[in-house]
Structures are given as C-alpha cells and as structure tokens.
Amino acid sequence: MERPLRTPWLIAGVAIVALIVGIFWGGHPQALPSFARDVFVKDDIATRAELANDIKDDFYKKVSDSQLQQASLKGMVSSLGDRFSEYFTPSEAKQFKQSLNGKFEGVGMSVDSRNTKQGLRVSKVYPGPAHDAGIRAGDLITAVNGKPIAGQSADVSTGKIRGPAGTKVTLTYKSGATSRTVTVERRQINLPLVTGKIVRRGGAKLAEVRLAAFDNGASKQLRDQIDKQLAKGAKGILFDLRGNPGGDLREGVLVASIFLAKDELVVSTRGRTQPSQKLRATGGQIDPKIPVVVLVDGNSASAAEIATGALRDHGRATVVGEKTFGKGVFQSVEDLSNGGLLKITAGQYFLPDGENLGGHGIIPTVKAKDNPKTKRDEALPVALGTLQAKLR
C-alpha cells in the first residue's frame, strides 16, 4: 500500500535523484536545466577524468583511454546484476554477430554455457579440428589465443573460438589435472539442423528426431523430418532437444505448433516496457494420438524450454532426461553508435500453466543422464523405453 508524500522536500529529493540517475544512465545533458548541467554533468565529467588520469599515472601497468572507456561501459551493464545482459565492445560485437549468422565455421564442439567462471566446459565434440587435437567432452577451455576467458560470457568466448574456415586459433584446455595448448585450423562444420531415423523397440517403429537449434526455418525442417518418419511407419516420436540452446522465439512457437491444437497457449511474455503477449499454436498439428517423448538436458535452454514446457503443460509429451537450463527471460539486442552492442534482458516468459523457469528449469518426469565420456548414450534407451511404454 502506497504512503502519501509527507513533505515537498521529498518531492525535491526524488527529483534530484532522478536527475542524477538520468545523467548516470547516459541521458541528454544538453536538455537539462543549466544549474543541473553545471553541477552534475561537470562534476561527473571531472570525477571520471580524475579517476582515469590517476589510473593511467599510478597503475603499475600501462592502460589506454579506450580500455578505460570500454571498461566503464561494461561496468554500467554489469551493475544490473543480470548474467544475460552484457555490453560488447566493437570487436566483441563482431564476434557475437558471427555466432548468430548460422554458419558453423569453427573447431567442432559445443559447450556448457551455465557456468563460465573458470572457462568453457566442453559438452560435446564433433568430428573436426577439436576432436583431431585431442579435445574431449568434459575438458575445460581456459584460454583462446593465449588470453584467459574465465568469467567471460559464453557468447563472447565462443565468438573468439569461431572464425572463417582456413584460419587458425590457439586453445588452452584442461583435461583432468593436465593443461594443454593446441593450435587448430578452423573448418566448415557440417552439422545438420534436424536429423531423424527409425529405430525399433519391441517390434515397434519409433522416430528418433533431433533438433540442434531454433534457427530460422527450424520448424519447417523439423515438420518435414517428422512427416518423413511417420510415412515410414513410426508409431511414436522421440524429440531430442539435448544441447539445444534455443534461438528464435517465433520458431519455438512454430515447433510447439507441430504437436499442439490450434490456439493452444504456447508461451506468454511480460516486460517492464515491452507489451505483454500471449503466443498460441498456429495450427496444422500432427495426429494427437501419436505419443511423444521430449529428451532434454542441462543445456536445453530458452526456446527449447518453451517448446518442452508447452508440450508438458498440455499433456502432449512426457519429458525425459536432466533438469533444463532454466532461462526464464528474453533479451533484445541493440547496435550502438560506437560499433559496440548491447544485449539486455527485456522481459520474462511464462509457460502455459504460468510457470517462469528462471533459475530452476524443467524437471523431467523420468530422469536419465548420459555420460559424455562413454561411447554409449545412456539417456537415449531410457527415453525410447518411455516412448515404447506409451504405445501400450
């Protein structure tokens, strides 16, 4: 319950605080009253200049003006205390955009983005340069081209590892207690967005379909693959979303629409300045009698969690695997005038039953975990067994 304002002094105090906050967050000082501009802006500029000069004069290592400026901008976003909001310097912005361009040019591995305090933990290695260099699942990438990456976001670190085919990158990694440094040549990595095949369990044909990411066009490729496997006689669908980092929210809705009736709620979004939305299935679902199992792990995130949660909440699928990432927010990406980029959390999303997954993720009904250090996929048989049981 709001309390009435006690005195006009409180109003004045709030106004002053608002001015200070506005200046701090990069407002337009030329639009301020002259008394405020003279006091706050000049003081702020003077203090920043004084601090920068003291650092350059007294710090035991040489520091450039550009380095201090970029650090100041990073600190502003870091002060939000949100791990998904980040300022990218102009060079980092280029690397980040490269990671979004849909081209798989790099060393052929995926990483666990949940905890980057020590570096990047390798979750899977595909045939390619990383595998040939001896890097395996479970190893920890600690430096790229001789520079430590501990504490950097996965977006920035993976952007540094990726690059045009034919160029080289030096990776330092820990395998157990042993640290190694290798230089590898980046290649074009041919990782299909969607794969599928028929497997037999107890005489029944089951479709094993995997989606790598919710990139543009993912839903159409997925639907084509599912239709293909159903035409071969598949009686159930194992939908594998392990290691899927998400992607386009619209694709998440379209993927869920493959399995849900038209107008069923897929996800709702809310933000402080963003309009609230309720996104619903678009229609054209497959036969609702076909049983579905969704297989997930700790790297199933964002749109992967949205699709999984929607199928779970509507009783359309059984979830098998490990607890998902737990990303209950979405970001907007804005280009900045200096060539940098701001990725900032703009709102939250909520599953059909109203749950927000922030920090805790989806807990599977049936638990199953793969050991990445073995050739056998320990989670897959559990998921197939769960799907087979749904045919009875």
Helices and strands as residue ranges (DSSP letters): H 8-24, G 29-31, H 34-36, I 37-41, H 42-58, H 65-78, E 86-88, H 90-99, E 105-106, E 109-112, E 120-125, H 129-132, E 140-144, E 147-148, H 154-161, E 168-175, E 178-185, E 187-188, E 194-201, E 204-211, H 218-231, E 236-240, H 249-257, E 265-270, E 277-280, E 292-296, H 303-313, E 318-321, E 329-335, E 341-350, E 366-367, H 379-390
